[in-house]
Amino acid sequence: MLRLCTLALRRFPRLNAHFDGEGNSVVTFDAVHLGVAVQTERGLVVPVIRDAQSMPMLQLAAELEQVATAARNASLTQAELSGSTFTVSNVGAFGVDGGTAIINPPEAAILGVGQIVERPWVVGGTVVPRRVVELSLVFDHRVADGAVAGGFVRHLGWSERHSPTTGSTTKANSAATATRTSAC
């Protein structure tokens, strides 16, 4: 999902941004410095994978493992915990289908990823079992509108369904589905 986020952020750069309250302006970034929410014994921390947009999937997975381990070992520096441009929170790791994450200021958005579960799914008029993951995007309306946010989540869902490395179906909730997509 992290790699798919970096690709989707290229298409929807307004979400790879910070809101500058003092200047009342939006600052967008070419580089994706991906924050990843990691639960530790001391609480939640968000280490940053820098320049994630330039990493192939296996390198990104290795970086994720490295920063998550460092977070759990309390060996991250302040520099490794700052400067993210977009964050992903995997609430599914706790057995949760979905939820509403809280934006990591000054970022413009955060993606919550639920657990992958098998659900009945209609395919071609027939109900079949499918692996489904629920996505929830929380975004700052000062930075993006529902069309941008909805397009990002739809693109993630489409990309996940058509990715050669995944076999699950994504229930991507756009801004039109208020139960899982929130706006701040």
C-alpha positions, -999 to +999 in steps of 0.1 A: +000+000+000+029+024+007+042+021-029+006+027-042+004+058-021+036+072-035+022+067-071-012+081-062+004+112-047+021+119-080-013+120-096-028+140-067+001+162-055-023+185-035-024+158-008+014+157-006+015+190+011+016+211+042-007+239+053+012+270+064-012+287+089+010+318+093+011+325+056-024+309+050-009+290+021-004+255+008+031+241+003+033+211-020+063+188-024+078+169-053+094+144-029+072+121-008+085+118+027+062+091+039+053+091+076+043+056+089+024+054+122+041+028+145+027+017+178+054+013+205+053+005+242+058+043+247+029+052+224+025+061+188+054+075+168+056+085+131+090+078+116+096+091+081+107+072+050+124+099+029+121+101-009+097+071-008+086+080-044+119+069-057+119+035-040+108+003-056+083-018-036+109-042-020+132-013-010+102+005+005+092-026+024+128-029+038+128+007+048+094+002+066+108-027+085+139-007+095+120+024+107+094+003+125+121-017+143+140+015+152+107+030+165+100+000+187+136+000+200+134+038+208+165+044+186+150+070+162+165+105+161+143+136+160+153+141+124+139+106+116+106+116+132+101+149+114+096+162+079+069+138+066+046+151+038+019+124+040+012+097+066-002+061+065-017+045+095-023+007+095-052+003+120-057-031+104-027-044+124-050-042+155-077-062+139-098-032+129-117-030+096-113+007+094-113+040+112-106+076+111-070+086+116-059+121+128-038+143+105-002+147+115+002+185+114+012+203+093+004+176+067-027+179+045-038+143+047-035+109+063-046+075+050-060+049+074-057+012+062-079-014+078-073-051+081-076-074+051-107-096+055-126-120+034-161-106+026-189-115+002-184-094-030-206-092-061-186-099-092-205-101-125-238-105-107-225-134-085-216-132-049-181-145-043-156-144-014-130-116-019-102-103+003-112-067+011-093-038+027-110-006+038-093+027+032-101+060+050-086+093+039-087+123+063-078+155+046-077+192+053-103+211+033-080+242+033-057+222+011-079+199-010-116+194-018-137+162-019-130+158-056-092+156-050-096+134-020-122+111-036-100+108-067-070+098-046-089+071-028-105+058-060-071+057-077-057+038-047-085+013-049-082+008-086-044+005-084-046-021-056-072-042-075-050-041-106-016-045-090+001-077-100+014-081-064-019-081-046-049-103-048-074-085-026-103-062-035-102-027-020-133-011-007-122+024-013-144+050+003-144+083-015-156+116+000-191+107-011-192+079+015-191+099+047-189+069+070-153+062+064-138+094+049-135+124+071-126+160+064-109+184+089 
